[in-house]
Amino acid sequence: MLLHLAKVSSGQVVFNTMRYNDNFTWMASDSTWDWYGLVKHIPIRSSPSFLSLGGEVKYQYFLVSNGLWGYLPQDDDGYVLTKVLFHTDVHLTDNFRAFLQLQGNGANGKDPIYRGEVNPLDLHQGFVDYHWNVRQGTVVTLRAGRQELSYGAQRLISVHNLPNNRQAFDALKFMIDNRSMSIHFVYGYYVIPRFGNFDDSFSSNTKLYGLYNTFKLSDLNCDFYILGYNNRHSIYHAKTGEESRATVGARVHGTFKGWRFDTEGSYQHGNVETWRASAWMVSANVSYHWLNLKPKPAFGIRAEIISGDKSSVDSRINTFNPLFPRGSYYGLANVIGPSNIIDLHPSFELGTTSALFSLDYDLFWRTSKNDGLYSAVMTPLFEGKGSHFRFIAQQITAEVEWDPIPYFEFKIEYTYSDGGAFLEHIGLTKNIHFAAATFSLKF
């Protein structure tokens, strides 16, 4: 057991956000591992066939006072969300593998319960892929089936849509990868989480397709993407109907000594019913990290401008559609989503090898006074065309995270959100207090 923990602390065990990217093949040649090695690398017949098992258990407790600035019913007791994941990764040859992952979610003490928060047992991922080594360092892969997708900074395509749900697509993906470049082509349908057992199914109403390309330009990491999106039942504040959009964007990120930067911009065109879509987003995130100090402090600032609809009675719609973004886009409190938003976000963090303290301050304004607020899943929240105020709220978030070994993570978070002139004008005068504790165990 002591040897096991020593290997863990040395960094040999690494869990990826996308668990199908985990790689434990090195365990095949290491006979010093105990039972854990037998679970992570199980030989099938002769080499190279093997089976790998893994999973995760997560518990989250939430206590919210004055949800949505007093719009939601008061809950003095809080609620618990649970999530269990288990996967099997079968490699039959050096080139062919099958991946299967089950997911079960539960909610206790929560009312109302939203889609994805309760899903007792279902197939979350199930795909096969085959790859070719076409030349030295270049791999071509074809993947088909139910799968998670995640690209870039997860502003548009993310694994996490809500705190208790990982989203998936029934998709076909063709990938070309090497050390300096990757290009992925994807065509798929969004999988709708339902409340029963093994009843999740893809929605023919919601489709994603396109390409995502990453490459290096000198010392810079660059992304370029063209994404198509179709939804037969899109709902915005003033305009609803069948939606077809194309998103074209680019991202540049990298490091220079203690500096880290991440910039991205994208433009959308298409239509929602008869309204022509023309929307955009720009984001910049810059931070400085004192690498030689212990613990390591860092200061950062992020700014985003995301378009909203300029008029409710013209022939265009300017509300930016963030497609499938991470649910905790502005923190786990998950108050508002990334549409019709101007965000200014200074931050501070202090980290060690196993712990991290962070402090964030957000200021939110409406980009357009004629558009309202949207949730993290693009549900219209509060109309805005009757108010000339832009300032939405200021928000402070403090978070402590402790993960002494890769298997274990414990996190506590507190958020205070003080409503601004816009919320006061529409009658929401209370301030949000949000507290959360998260415990997760992976293997």
Secondary structure, DSSP 8 states (H G I E B T S, - for coil): -HHHHHHHHTT-----SSGGG---GGGGG-TT--HHHHHH-EE-SSTT-EEEEEEEEEEEEEEEESGGGGTS---SS-EEEEEEEEEEEEE-SSSEEEEEEEEEEEEES-SS--TTT-EEEEEEEEEEEEEEEEETTEEEEEEEEEE----TTSSSB-SEEETTEE--EEEEEEEEE-SSEEEEEEEEEEEE--SSSS--EEEEEEEEEEEEEEEEETTEEEEEEEEEEEEEEEE-SS-EEEEEEEEEEEEEEEEETTEEEEEEEEEEEEEETTEEEEEEEEEEEEEEE-TTSSSEEEEEEEEEEE---S-SSSSEE------B--TTTT-TT--S-SSSEEEEEEEEEEE-SSEEEEEEEEEEE-S-TTS-EE-TT--EEE--TT----EEEEEEEEEEEE-SSTTEEEEEEEEEEEE-HHHHHTT----EEEEEEEEEEE-
